[in-house]
């Protein structure tokens, strides 16, 4: 039996994985996206060419492809049961995605909203944790990232990590949040120094530093509300 062609053996202009990595999924054709899933074609035929043939028979309609049976897909030379199942699983995921609503991102535009979001995470901790909340320009949360556990001195929280996470998430707004297990909401000198460093870094990177919130079980301190940002 001849060895199947792998993605690594394809010509450089026919490598959909690399194309997706460099240009994004929207730059790929349906055949290229499906080729990533099946991984290989057959001797003399790349995975892309094989999927182009199958899609052509489906009049280039993914709904038609999703209606095919495993047996029908296996009639194509180069498609075995495992590949047929993978194709149909991808089509089913596409249908399910269409039925679901887009995820509603929490609004983090106020100190109260940040506190209410982070309090369940922090209220029972017996050590300090620091988190950064990454948001879009409408103050909708992209994700929250834990920065440290056990203290928030300048050495414990690396401002470069905050900036890196913000850039990777395409965030335009960030907020810092940490807890005081003692219940004392007043910021320490380390809290003040960290706030200054994060603010300076955000100004350099043109990212809006919304707030630094200190969380306790029942109340919070907001640098923004106190006019200290």
N, CA, C and O of each residue as an XYZ file, in Angstrom:
916
protein
N       0.857     -1.195      0.000
C       0.000      0.000      0.000
C       0.891      1.242      0.000
O       1.839      1.339      0.779
N       0.573      2.190     -0.885
C       1.356      3.418     -0.966
C       1.119      4.271      0.256
O       0.024      4.289      0.819
N       2.151      4.973      0.657
C       2.044      5.842      1.837
C       1.185      7.056      1.516
O       1.334      7.675      0.463
N       0.272      7.394      2.448
C      -0.600      8.540      2.241
C       0.185      9.835      2.340
O       1.158      9.937      3.087
N      -0.253     10.810      1.581
C       0.357     12.127      1.665
C      -0.059     12.809      2.959
O      -1.228     12.777      3.342
N       0.901     13.421      3.621
C       0.599     14.167      4.838
C       0.668     15.655      4.544
O       1.165     16.076      3.499
N       0.166     16.439      5.475
C       0.180     17.898      5.300
C       1.599     18.402      5.093
O       1.829     19.318      4.302
N       2.553     17.806      5.802
C       3.940     18.261      5.697
C       4.507     18.034      4.300
O       5.470     18.695      3.913
N       3.926     17.109      3.538
C       4.429     16.793      2.198
C       3.783     17.648      1.119
O       4.205     17.608     -0.037
N       2.761     18.423      1.482
C       2.107     19.247      0.476
C       3.014     20.411      0.074
O       3.920     20.794      0.814
N       2.752     20.962     -1.109
C       3.471     22.150     -1.536
C       3.204     23.280     -0.555
O       2.171     23.307      0.114
N       4.143     24.207     -0.479
C       4.034     25.272      0.518
C       2.783     26.121      0.333
O       2.276     26.692      1.299
N       2.276     26.212     -0.904
C       1.076     27.016     -1.129
C      -0.201     26.195     -0.977
O      -1.290     26.668     -1.301
N      -0.066     24.966     -0.484
C      -1.230     24.082     -0.350
C      -1.263     23.472      1.052
O      -1.613     22.304      1.222
N      -0.898     24.272      2.046
C      -0.849     23.816      3.430
C      -1.876     24.612      4.246
O      -1.557     25.686      4.755
N      -3.078     24.106      4.371
C      -4.133     24.898      5.024
C      -3.871     25.190      6.487
O      -4.306     26.228      6.984
N      -3.174     24.311      7.198
C      -2.900     24.591      8.615
C      -2.065     25.859      8.751
O      -2.367     26.727      9.569
N      -1.014     25.957      7.942
C      -0.162     27.133      7.998
C      -0.917     28.373      7.531
O      -0.712     29.465      8.061
N      -1.785     28.205      6.543
C      -2.583     29.320      6.046
C      -3.536     29.828      7.125
O      -3.703     31.037      7.287
N      -4.158     28.912      7.861
C      -5.052     29.315      8.955
C      -4.276     30.032     10.042
O      -4.722     31.052     10.568
N      -3.109     29.491     10.377
C      -2.285     30.109     11.418
C      -1.892     31.531     11.046
O      -1.935     32.428     11.888
N      -1.506     31.743      9.783
C      -0.967     33.029      9.368
C      -2.035     34.038      8.960
O      -1.847     35.241      9.137
N      -3.163     33.557      8.412
C      -4.157     34.466      7.839
C      -5.505     34.414      8.536
O      -6.344     35.291      8.328
N      -5.726     33.382      9.372
C      -7.014     33.235     10.035
C      -7.915     32.279      9.281
O      -7.758     32.078      8.077
N      -8.870     31.686     10.005
C      -9.733     30.657      9.423
C     -10.580     31.191      8.275
O     -10.903     30.452      7.345
N     -10.944     32.484      8.334
C     -11.815     33.042      7.300
C     -11.149     33.078      5.933
O     -11.836     33.226      4.922
N      -9.811     32.946      5.878
C      -9.092     32.997      4.598
C      -9.115     31.659      3.866
O      -8.714     31.591      2.704
N      -9.577     30.598      4.519
C      -9.562     29.269      3.928
C     -10.893     28.945      3.261
O     -11.950     29.397      3.701
N     -10.824     28.166      2.207
C     -12.031     27.659      1.563
C     -12.612     26.525      2.403
O     -11.961     26.026      3.321
N     -13.842     26.123      2.084
C     -14.447     24.991      2.784
C     -13.609     23.732      2.619
O     -13.444     22.958      3.563
N     -13.088     23.533      1.428
C     -12.275     22.345      1.170
C     -11.007     22.359      2.009
O     -10.585     21.322      2.521
N     -10.397     23.534      2.152
C      -9.173     23.632      2.951
C      -9.454     23.383      4.429
O      -8.672     22.721      5.111
N     -10.567     23.912      4.922
C     -10.915     23.683      6.324
C     -11.171     22.202      6.585
O     -10.712     21.659      7.589
N     -11.892     21.557      5.698
C     -12.168     20.122      5.862
C     -10.907     19.299      5.700
O     -10.759     18.258      6.340
N      -9.988     19.756      4.843
C      -8.731     19.038      4.653
C      -7.916     18.999      5.937
O      -7.225     18.018      6.209
N      -7.997     20.070      6.729
C      -7.294     20.077      8.017
C      -7.818     18.945      8.894
O      -7.051     18.305      9.613
N      -9.119     18.702      8.835
C      -9.733     17.674      9.677
C      -9.325     16.273      9.240
O      -9.010     15.436     10.086
N      -9.322     16.001      7.948
C      -9.019     14.629      7.508
C      -7.516     14.367      7.455
O      -7.089     13.215      7.535
N      -6.708     15.424      7.322
C      -5.257     15.293      7.484
C      -4.497     14.795      6.283
O      -3.367     15.229      6.061
N      -5.074     13.893      5.487
C      -4.357     13.341      4.340
C      -5.349     12.947      3.261
O      -6.534     12.733      3.521
N      -4.831     12.856      2.035
C      -5.676     12.428      0.928
C      -5.391     10.981      0.561
O      -5.509     10.076      1.387
N      -5.017     10.787     -0.680
C      -4.618      9.461     -1.138
C      -3.436      9.655     -2.069
O      -3.176     10.788     -2.476
N      -2.713      8.617     -2.423
C      -1.551      8.791     -3.308
C      -1.910      9.568     -4.568
O      -2.802      9.184     -5.324
N      -1.200     10.663     -4.775
C      -1.421     11.488     -5.947
C      -2.504     12.529     -5.800
O      -2.688     13.353     -6.696
N      -3.237     12.516     -4.680
C      -4.329     13.469     -4.451
C      -4.196     14.014     -3.039
O      -4.194     13.252     -2.072
N      -4.085     15.332     -2.919
C      -3.972     15.926     -1.584
C      -5.319     15.905     -0.877
O      -6.360     15.663     -1.487
N      -5.271     16.161      0.404
C      -6.513     16.232      1.180
C      -7.416     17.344      0.663
O      -8.637     17.189      0.636
N      -6.827     18.465      0.251
C      -7.623     19.569     -0.282
C      -8.323     19.138     -1.563
O      -9.514     19.395     -1.742
N      -7.591     18.489     -2.446
C      -8.180     18.044     -3.712
C      -9.282     17.017     -3.486
O     -10.302     17.026     -4.175
N      -9.069     16.137     -2.519
C     -10.086     15.136     -2.213
C     -11.362     15.796     -1.716
O     -12.461     15.423     -2.128
N     -11.217     16.783     -0.826
C     -12.398     17.459     -0.303
C     -13.056     18.333     -1.366
O     -14.275     18.509     -1.356
N     -12.260     18.880     -2.280
C     -12.846     19.630     -3.393
C     -13.732     18.724     -4.242
O     -14.803     19.133     -4.690
N     -13.278     17.487     -4.461
C     -14.066     16.527     -5.241
C     -15.383     16.206     -4.535
O     -16.443     16.201     -5.161
N     -15.311     15.939     -3.225
C     -16.506     15.594     -2.467
C     -17.480     16.771     -2.435
O     -18.682     16.587     -2.625
N     -16.962     17.989     -2.194
C     -17.825     19.162     -2.157
C     -18.450     19.451     -3.522
O     -19.596     19.891     -3.605
N     -17.696     19.201     -4.583
C     -18.250     19.390     -5.931
C     -19.461     18.492     -6.132
O     -20.464     18.912     -6.709
N     -19.367     17.263     -5.658
C     -20.487     16.336     -5.776
C     -21.669     16.770     -4.913
O     -22.811     16.376     -5.154
N     -21.371     17.592     -3.899
C     -22.435     18.131     -3.033
C     -22.879     19.516     -3.489
O     -23.551     20.239     -2.753
N     -22.486     19.885     -4.739
C     -22.792     21.212     -5.282
C     -22.262     22.318     -4.374
O     -22.862     23.384     -4.239
N     -21.104     22.024     -3.748
C     -20.424     22.981     -2.857
C     -21.323     23.473     -1.740
O     -21.235     24.633     -1.338
N     -22.175     22.617     -1.243
C     -23.117     22.970     -0.193
C     -22.814     22.137      1.049
O     -22.892     20.909      1.022
N     -22.467     22.823      2.140
C     -22.109     22.105      3.364
C     -23.313     21.394      3.973
O     -23.157     20.347      4.603
N     -24.503     21.945      3.795
C     -25.694     21.259      4.296
C     -25.878     19.911      3.606
O     -26.239     18.921      4.242
N     -25.628     19.884      2.309
C     -25.716     18.625      1.571
C     -24.658     17.647      2.056
O     -24.928     16.456      2.210
N     -23.458     18.151      2.294
C     -22.391     17.290      2.813
C     -22.798     16.683      4.148
O     -22.571     15.496      4.385
N     -23.395     17.481      5.016
C     -23.784     16.993      6.328
C     -24.876     15.947      6.306
O     -25.062     15.223      7.284
N     -25.608     15.858      5.195
C     -26.675     14.855      5.067
C     -26.167     13.511      4.560
O     -26.903     12.525      4.569
N     -24.917     13.467      4.120
C     -24.372     12.207      3.632
C     -24.168     11.230      4.791
O     -23.964     11.639      5.933
N     -24.224      9.969      4.488
C     -24.000      8.931      5.489
C     -22.514      8.552      5.516
O     -21.751      8.889      4.611
N     -22.134      7.854      6.562
C     -20.757      7.361      6.638
C     -20.465      6.470      5.436
O     -19.389      6.557      4.845
N     -21.402      5.629      5.079
C     -21.210      4.718      3.945
C     -20.981      5.491      2.656
O     -20.100      5.143      1.870
N     -21.771      6.540      2.433
C     -21.631      7.318      1.203
C     -20.271      8.008      1.140
O     -19.652      8.050      0.078
N     -19.807      8.542      2.245
C     -18.498      9.203      2.259
C     -17.370      8.201      2.052
O     -16.362      8.514      1.419
N     -17.538      7.015      2.579
C     -16.495      5.990      2.451
C     -16.375      5.462      1.025
O     -15.420      4.751      0.710
N     -17.316      5.795      0.171
C     -17.220      5.378     -1.230
C     -16.121      6.139     -1.969
O     -15.676      5.718     -3.038
N     -15.689      7.254     -1.398
C     -14.604      8.021     -2.008
C     -13.260      7.386     -1.631
O     -12.996      7.107     -0.461
N     -12.439      7.170     -2.622
C     -11.106      6.618     -2.399
C     -10.279      7.616     -1.583
O     -10.034      8.737     -2.030
N      -9.862      7.213     -0.411
C      -9.115      8.105      0.476
C      -9.902      8.488      1.710
O      -9.352      9.084      2.636
N     -11.194      8.154      1.736
C     -12.027      8.425      2.906
C     -12.403      7.106      3.563
O     -13.145      6.305      2.993
N     -11.886      6.889      4.762
C     -12.265      5.726      5.555
C     -13.290      6.125      6.589
O     -13.750      7.266      6.636
N     -13.634      5.162      7.412
C     -14.678      5.417      8.398
C     -14.306      6.545      9.346
O     -15.143      7.392      9.659
N     -13.047      6.568      9.810
C     -12.621      7.592     10.768
C     -12.738      8.987     10.163
O     -13.196      9.916     10.828
N     -12.325      9.137      8.905
C     -12.411     10.443      8.255
C     -13.867     10.829      8.011
O     -14.237     11.991      8.178
N     -14.686      9.868      7.621
C     -16.105     10.151      7.384
C     -16.769     10.625      8.665
O     -17.542     11.583      8.645
N     -16.479      9.972      9.766
C     -17.039     10.367     11.048
C     -16.578     11.769     11.432
O     -17.364     12.561     11.953
N     -15.307     12.078     11.176
C     -14.773     13.408     11.487
C     -15.491     14.492     10.679
O     -15.828     15.548     11.215
N     -15.720     14.232      9.407
C     -16.414     15.196      8.549
C     -17.828     15.449      9.058
O     -18.255     16.598      9.171
N     -18.554     14.371      9.364
C     -19.939     14.520      9.818
C     -20.010     15.176     11.196
O     -20.942     15.926     11.485
N     -19.019     14.890     12.046
C     -18.979     15.544     13.359
C     -18.793     17.051     13.204
O     -19.415     17.832     13.924
N     -17.932     17.465     12.256
C     -17.707     18.893     12.018
C     -18.975     19.559     11.500
O     -19.305     20.671     11.912
N     -19.688     18.884     10.597
C     -20.941     19.443     10.068
C     -21.979     19.596     11.177
O     -22.710     20.585     11.213
N     -22.042     18.623     12.076
C     -23.000     18.689     13.172
C     -22.662     19.827     14.130
O     -23.559     20.514     14.618
N     -21.372     20.029     14.403
C     -20.978     21.153     15.254
C     -21.374     22.477     14.623
O     -21.813     23.397     15.313
N     -21.217     22.570     13.298
C     -21.621     23.785     12.611
C     -23.111     24.061     12.772
O     -23.513     25.205     12.984
N     -23.927     23.022     12.671
C     -25.370     23.187     12.854
C     -25.692     23.607     14.278
O     -26.524     24.487     14.494
N     -25.042     22.987     15.247
C     -25.320     23.322     16.644
C     -24.906     24.751     16.965
O     -25.575     25.433     17.741
N     -23.803     25.209     16.373
C     -23.369     26.580     16.624
C     -24.408     27.572     16.125
O     -24.652     28.595     16.766
N     -25.019     27.274     14.985
C     -26.025     28.178     14.438
C     -27.242     28.298     15.359
O     -27.935     29.315     15.358
N     -27.492     27.252     16.142
C     -28.669     27.265     17.024
C     -28.415     28.003     18.330
O     -29.358     28.346     19.044
N     -27.154     28.248     18.646
C     -26.822     28.861     19.925
C     -26.626     30.360     19.783
O     -26.163     30.846     18.751
N     -26.981     31.076     20.821
C     -26.789     32.509     20.850
C     -25.343     32.831     21.205
O     -24.657     32.057     21.873
N     -24.906     33.981     20.744
C     -23.552     34.419     21.089
C     -23.440     34.602     22.600
O     -24.384     35.040     23.259
N     -22.282     34.263     23.129
C     -22.055     34.396     24.567
C     -22.180     35.855     24.990
O     -21.608     36.750     24.367
N     -22.933     36.075     26.051
C     -23.099     37.417     26.593
C     -21.960     37.717     27.570
O     -21.840     37.087     28.620
N     -21.141     38.681     27.204
C     -20.015     39.027     28.056
C     -20.454     39.975     29.169
O     -21.180     40.937     28.916
N     -20.019     39.708     30.392
C     -20.405     40.592     31.504
C     -19.893     42.011     31.300
O     -18.816     42.214     30.740
N     -20.654     42.974     31.748
C     -20.274     44.384     31.694
C     -19.470     44.707     32.946
O     -19.964     44.556     34.064
N     -18.232     45.151     32.758
C     -17.337     45.450     33.874
C     -17.031     46.942     33.954
O     -15.944     47.335     34.378
N     -17.982     47.767     33.549
C     -17.727     49.193     33.441
C     -17.748     49.973     34.741
O     -17.544     51.187     34.719
N     -17.987     49.324     35.876
C     -18.008     50.038     37.154
C     -17.276     49.226     38.213
O     -17.081     48.019     38.066
N     -16.877     49.902     39.276
C     -16.202     49.226     40.382
C     -17.125     48.199     41.030
O     -16.678     47.121     41.422
N     -18.395     48.525     41.143
C     -19.363     47.605     41.739
C     -19.489     46.332     40.909
O     -19.559     45.230     41.453
N     -19.516     46.493     39.583
C     -19.621     45.326     38.706
C     -18.391     44.429     38.852
O     -18.516     43.205     38.898
N     -17.216     45.030     38.925
C     -15.983     44.256     39.087
C     -15.990     43.531     40.431
O     -15.643     42.354     40.520
N     -16.388     44.250     41.466
C     -16.452     43.647     42.797
C     -17.431     42.476     42.829
O     -17.106     41.411     43.353
N     -18.609     42.664     42.279
C     -19.605     41.590     42.291
C     -19.143     40.379     41.500
O     -19.494     39.244     41.823
N     -18.355     40.624     40.461
C     -17.857     39.522     39.638
C     -16.749     38.757     40.354
O     -16.709     37.528     40.300
N     -15.845     39.477     41.027
C     -14.667     38.854     41.623
C     -14.879     38.382     43.058
O     -14.143     37.512     43.525
N     -15.848     38.920     43.759
C     -16.037     38.552     45.167
C     -16.211     37.045     45.377
O     -15.574     36.497     46.277
N     -17.045     36.344     44.590
C     -17.168     34.888     44.812
C     -15.854     34.146     44.670
O     -15.640     33.125     45.324
N     -14.963     34.657     43.810
C     -13.666     34.023     43.604
C     -12.735     34.273     44.787
O     -11.871     33.446     45.081
N     -12.902     35.396     45.461
C     -11.907     35.842     46.425
C     -12.364     35.835     47.877
O     -11.518     35.896     48.769
N     -13.660     35.764     48.155
C     -14.148     36.037     49.499
C     -13.664     35.048     50.548
O     -13.583     35.404     51.724
N     -13.343     33.828     50.165
C     -12.924     32.821     51.146
C     -11.428     32.542     51.129
O     -10.967     31.633     51.818
N     -10.667     33.302     50.360
C      -9.223     33.072     50.281
C      -8.533     33.525     51.565
O      -8.886     34.552     52.145
N      -7.540     32.741     52.002
C      -6.765     33.145     53.180
C      -5.418     33.743     52.797
O      -4.615     34.076     53.668
N      -5.167     33.880     51.498
C      -3.966     34.558     50.994
C      -4.408     35.534     49.910
O      -5.520     35.446     49.390
N      -3.520     36.463     49.581
C      -3.846     37.435     48.548
C      -3.684     36.828     47.152
O      -2.752     36.067     46.893
N      -4.596     37.178     46.276
C      -4.483     36.865     44.856
C      -4.676     38.149     44.062
O      -5.449     39.023     44.455
N      -3.973     38.254     42.954
C      -4.136     39.388     42.056
C      -4.633     38.882     40.703
O      -4.149     37.876     40.183
N      -5.599     39.593     40.150
C      -6.185     39.248     38.857
C      -6.214     40.487     37.974
O      -6.291     41.612     38.468
N      -6.151     40.273     36.676
C      -6.398     41.351     35.730
C      -7.625     40.982     34.907
O      -7.750     39.859     34.421
N      -8.526     41.948     34.761
C      -9.722     41.769     33.947
C      -9.496     42.467     32.613
O      -9.236     43.669     32.565
N      -9.595     41.716     31.550
C      -9.347     42.218     30.202
C     -10.684     42.491     29.523
O     -11.559     41.626     29.500
N     -10.843     43.681     28.975
C     -12.138     44.094     28.411
C     -11.966     44.711     27.032
O     -10.875     45.123     26.638
N     -13.090     44.760     26.310
C     -13.094     45.487     25.053
C     -13.465     46.945     25.311
O     -13.633     47.356     26.459
N     -13.590     47.716     24.248
C     -13.813     49.157     24.406
C     -15.167     49.493     25.021
O     -15.397     50.618     25.464
N     -16.063     48.500     25.044
C     -17.381     48.715     25.643
C     -17.445     48.176     27.078
O     -18.531     48.025     27.638
N     -16.296     47.892     27.661
C     -16.180     47.390     29.034
C     -16.790     45.992     29.202
O     -17.153     45.597     30.310
N     -16.897     45.258     28.104
C     -17.368     43.879     28.177
C     -16.169     42.973     28.450
O     -15.123     43.097     27.813
N     -16.339     42.068     29.401
C     -15.229     41.219     29.822
C     -14.849     40.237     28.722
O     -15.699     39.525     28.187
N     -13.567     40.208     28.394
C     -13.027     39.193     27.489
C     -12.616     37.971     28.300
O     -13.025     36.849     28.003
N     -11.813     38.199     29.310
C     -11.494     37.142     30.259
C     -10.769     37.741     31.456
O     -10.236     38.849     31.393
N     -10.761     36.970     32.564
C     -10.024     37.343     33.770
C      -8.836     36.403     33.914
O      -8.966     35.194     33.723
N      -7.688     36.959     34.248
C      -6.445     36.176     34.329
C      -5.839     36.345     35.721
O      -5.631     37.469     36.180
N      -5.557     35.231     36.389
C      -4.896     35.294     37.690
C      -3.416     35.594     37.495
O      -2.739     34.942     36.700
N      -2.923     36.583     38.226
C      -1.540     37.020     38.086
C      -0.634     36.484     39.172
O       0.533     36.188     38.916
N      -1.157     36.353     40.393
C      -0.308     35.894     41.495
C      -1.171     35.268     42.575
O      -2.377     35.505     42.648
N      -0.536     34.472     43.402
C      -1.202     33.831     44.532
C      -0.249     33.889     45.712
O       0.836     33.308     45.679
N      -0.664     34.597     46.757
C       0.177     34.668     47.937
C       0.809     36.014     48.179
O       1.664     36.143     49.055
N       0.409     37.029     47.419
C       0.953     38.373     47.639
C       0.921     39.170     46.366
O       0.910     38.600     45.276
N       0.904     40.509     46.486
C       0.892     41.338     45.276
C       1.966     42.417     45.341
O       1.738     43.540     44.890
N       3.111     42.102     45.885
C       4.206     43.058     45.860
C       4.635     43.275     44.415
O       4.217     42.552     43.510
N       5.476     44.284     44.219
C       5.927     44.589     42.863
C       6.647     43.401     42.225
O       6.603     43.237     41.006
N       7.294     42.589     43.021
C       7.998     41.430     42.475
C       7.048     40.280     42.187
O       7.342     39.436     41.341
N       5.904     40.231     42.879
C       4.958     39.131     42.691
C       4.124     39.310     41.438
O       3.785     38.330     40.775
N       3.789     40.545     41.106
C       2.969     40.831     39.937
C       3.845     41.489     38.878
O       4.317     42.611     39.061
N       4.058     40.792     37.782
C       4.888     41.299     36.694
C       3.992     42.099     35.746
O       3.107     41.537     35.100
N       4.221     43.395     35.667
C       3.403     44.254     34.815
C       3.517     43.841     33.355
O       2.582     44.032     32.578
N       4.657     43.276     32.983
C       4.818     42.828     31.595
C       3.822     41.737     31.243
O       3.362     41.654     30.104
N       3.485     40.894     32.226
C       2.502     39.835     31.976
C       1.127     40.447     31.728
O       0.380     39.982     30.866
N       0.795     41.493     32.487
C      -0.486     42.173     32.288
C      -0.576     42.711     30.865
O      -1.590     42.536     30.189
N       0.482     43.362     30.420
C       0.489     43.924     29.074
C       0.436     42.832     28.015
O      -0.253     42.971     27.004
N       1.165     41.747     28.248
C       1.151     40.650     27.284
C      -0.234     40.050     27.161
O      -0.709     39.803     26.053
N      -0.892     39.811     28.300
C      -2.231     39.223     28.275
C      -3.219     40.157     27.587
O      -4.098     39.704     26.853
N      -3.079     41.453     27.823
C      -3.980     42.416     27.197
C      -3.802     42.424     25.682
O      -4.780     42.478     24.937
N      -2.568     42.371     25.236
C      -2.298     42.391     23.795
C      -2.795     41.109     23.141
O      -3.411     41.156     22.076
N      -2.535     39.968     23.767
C      -2.966     38.695     23.197
C      -4.484     38.600     23.107
O      -5.017     37.951     22.206
N      -5.181     39.248     24.042
C      -6.644     39.213     24.050
C      -7.266     40.352     23.237
O      -8.489     40.462     23.154
N      -6.425     41.194     22.639
C      -6.914     42.384     21.927
C      -7.763     43.266     22.845
O      -8.742     43.872     22.411
N      -7.377     43.324     24.100
C      -8.107     44.138     25.074
C      -7.689     45.597     24.946
O      -6.520     45.900     24.707
N      -8.649     46.491     25.106
C      -8.359     47.920     25.091
C      -8.570     48.564     26.458
O      -8.230     49.728     26.672
N      -9.143     47.780     27.384
C      -9.389     48.256     28.753
C      -8.962     47.158     29.717
O      -9.248     45.983     29.483
N      -8.280     47.527     30.798
C      -7.913     46.555     31.820
C      -8.259     47.101     33.199
O      -8.285     48.313     33.415
N      -8.521     46.195     34.118
C      -8.715     46.553     35.525
C      -7.955     45.550     36.372
O      -7.967     44.351     36.091
N      -7.305     46.036     37.394
C      -6.574     45.184     38.322
C      -7.461     44.930     39.534
O      -8.222     45.802     39.952
N      -7.358     43.735     40.090
C      -8.187     43.389     41.236
C      -7.409     42.449     42.141
O      -6.804     41.485     41.670
N      -7.422     42.728     43.451
C      -6.824     41.785     44.392
C      -7.601     41.849     45.713
O      -8.366     42.783     45.950
N      -7.396     40.863     46.547
C      -8.138     40.770     47.801
C      -7.257     41.088     49.003
O      -6.033     40.985     48.932
N      -7.882     41.469     50.090
C      -7.236     41.612     51.387
C      -7.915     40.642     52.351
O      -8.994     40.939     52.863
N      -7.299     39.492     52.604
C      -7.931     38.518     53.513
C      -8.174     39.069     54.913
O      -9.049     38.577     55.626
N      -7.410     40.088     55.318
C      -7.573     40.675     56.643
C      -8.900     41.415     56.794
O      -9.351     41.665     57.912
N      -9.520     41.764     55.676
C     -10.742     42.547     55.719
C     -10.505     44.046     55.668
O     -11.461     44.815     55.568
N      -9.253     44.475     55.735
C      -8.902     45.887     55.669
C      -8.919     46.340     54.206
O      -8.139     45.839     53.396
N      -9.793     47.272     53.868
C      -9.914     47.660     52.465
C      -8.893     48.716     52.054
O      -8.773     49.005     50.863
N      -8.166     49.293     52.981
C      -7.260     50.386     52.644
C      -6.020     49.858     51.925
O      -5.445     48.854     52.346
N      -5.602     50.521     50.848
C      -4.437     50.058     50.086
C      -3.141     50.245     50.854
O      -3.004     51.159     51.667
N      -2.199     49.365     50.579
C      -0.867     49.449     51.181
C       0.060     50.218     50.245
O      -0.324     50.591     49.137
N       1.291     50.449     50.714
C       2.276     51.109     49.862
C       2.547     50.261     48.614
O       2.679     50.797     47.514
N       2.628     48.929     48.787
C       2.829     48.057     47.627
C       1.667     48.176     46.645
O       1.874     48.173     45.432
N       0.438     48.280     47.172
C      -0.722     48.459     46.301
C      -0.588     49.739     45.480
O      -0.862     49.749     44.279
N      -0.165     50.814     46.139
C      -0.016     52.099     45.458
C       1.066     52.032     44.385
O       0.878     52.531     43.276
N       2.191     51.417     44.717
C       3.297     51.329     43.757
C       2.906     50.499     42.539
O       3.227     50.848     41.403
N       2.207     49.395     42.795
C       1.774     48.552     41.684
C       0.795     49.304     40.796
O       0.874     49.215     39.570
N      -0.113     50.032     41.394
C      -1.089     50.805     40.628
C      -0.381     51.811     39.722
O      -0.748     51.961     38.556
N       0.630     52.498     40.251
C       1.370     53.478     39.455
C       2.076     52.822     38.285
O       2.103     53.373     37.184
N       2.650     51.647     38.514
C       3.385     50.963     37.454
C       2.445     50.461     36.367
O       2.757     50.559     35.180
N       1.310     49.929     36.762
C       0.346     49.453     35.770
C      -0.202     50.629     34.968
O      -0.351     50.533     33.750
N      -0.501     51.731     35.639
C      -1.017     52.912     34.941
C      -0.006     53.422     33.919
O      -0.374     53.767     32.796
N       1.271     53.470     34.308
C       2.312     53.949     33.392
C       2.446     53.019     32.186
O       2.589     53.475     31.051
N       2.400     51.713     32.444
C       2.513     50.758     31.344
C       1.330     50.862     30.397
O       1.496     50.778     29.180
N       0.140     51.044     30.945
C      -1.056     51.180     30.112
C      -0.993     52.441     29.262
O      -1.399     52.434     28.099
N      -0.487     53.519     29.841
C      -0.362     54.756     29.070
C       0.601     54.564     27.905
O       0.368     55.071     26.807
N       1.673     53.836     28.147
C       2.646     53.579     27.084
C       2.040     52.751     25.964
O       2.296     53.003     24.786
N       1.236     51.764     26.334
C       0.642     50.848     25.352
C      -0.710     51.329     24.830
O      -1.342     50.642     24.028
N      -1.158     52.505     25.278
C      -2.442     53.073     24.859
C      -3.610     52.136     25.198
O      -4.530     51.929     24.408
N      -3.525     51.593     26.388
C      -4.597     50.768     26.944
C      -5.197     51.537     28.119
O      -4.463     52.100     28.931
N      -6.512     51.564     28.212
C      -7.168     52.324     29.271
C      -7.173     51.516     30.566
O      -7.722     50.415     30.623
N      -6.553     52.079     31.607
C      -6.517     51.447     32.925
C      -7.737     51.930     33.690
O      -7.757     53.050     34.201
N      -8.755     51.081     33.765
C     -10.036     51.475     34.316
C     -10.005     51.625     35.826
O     -10.522     52.607     36.359
N      -9.402     50.658     36.532
C      -9.492     50.691     37.990
C      -8.556     49.655     38.603
O      -8.094     48.730     37.935
N      -8.296     49.838     39.872
C      -7.660     48.834     40.722
C      -8.576     48.664     41.924
O      -8.771     49.584     42.718
N      -9.128     47.474     42.034
C     -10.122     47.189     43.067
C      -9.506     46.298     44.139
O      -8.871     45.291     43.827
N      -9.696     46.675     45.406
C      -9.322     45.820     46.529
C     -10.597     45.198     47.079
O     -11.532     45.904     47.459
N     -10.627     43.875     47.119
C     -11.826     43.139     47.484
C     -11.702     42.571     48.890
O     -10.685     41.967     49.232
N     -12.733     42.762     49.703
C     -12.872     42.030     50.963
C     -14.256     41.397     50.954
O     -15.039     41.622     50.031
N     -14.557     40.614     51.972
C     -15.856     39.944     52.022
C     -16.891     40.914     52.578
O     -17.181     40.919     53.774
N     -17.442     41.734     51.686
C     -18.479     42.655     52.120
C     -18.295     44.082     51.665
O     -19.250     44.859     51.698
N     -17.081     44.463     51.233
C     -16.851     45.826     50.779
C     -15.633     45.853     49.858
O     -14.913     44.863     49.728
N     -15.418     46.997     49.227
C     -14.284     47.103     48.312
C     -13.714     48.518     48.363
O     -14.339     49.453     48.863
N     -12.498     48.634     47.824
C     -11.850     49.939     47.654
C     -11.563     50.097     46.169
O     -11.008     49.194     45.543
N     -11.937     51.230     45.609
C     -11.724     51.508     44.188
C     -10.820     52.717     44.034
O     -11.159     53.810     44.486
N      -9.658     52.524     43.389
C      -8.780     53.646     43.116
C      -9.468     54.675     42.232
O      -9.263     55.880     42.382
N     -10.281     54.188     41.318
C     -10.978     55.097     40.404
C     -12.002     55.934     41.175
O     -12.033     57.157     41.038
N     -12.826     55.288     41.973
C     -13.851     56.016     42.724
C     -13.231     56.986     43.729
O     -13.841     57.998     44.074
N     -12.043     56.684     44.189
C     -11.359     57.569     45.146
C     -10.556     58.667     44.440
O      -9.860     59.444     45.093
N     -10.652     58.730     43.106
C      -9.965     59.769     42.362
C      -8.463     59.612     42.322
O      -7.733     60.598     42.230
N      -7.992     58.364     42.390
C      -6.550     58.133     42.451
C      -5.997     57.522     41.172
O      -4.891     56.982     41.178
N      -6.739     57.596     40.088
C      -6.229     57.138     38.792
C      -6.214     58.302     37.800
O      -5.817     58.126     36.648
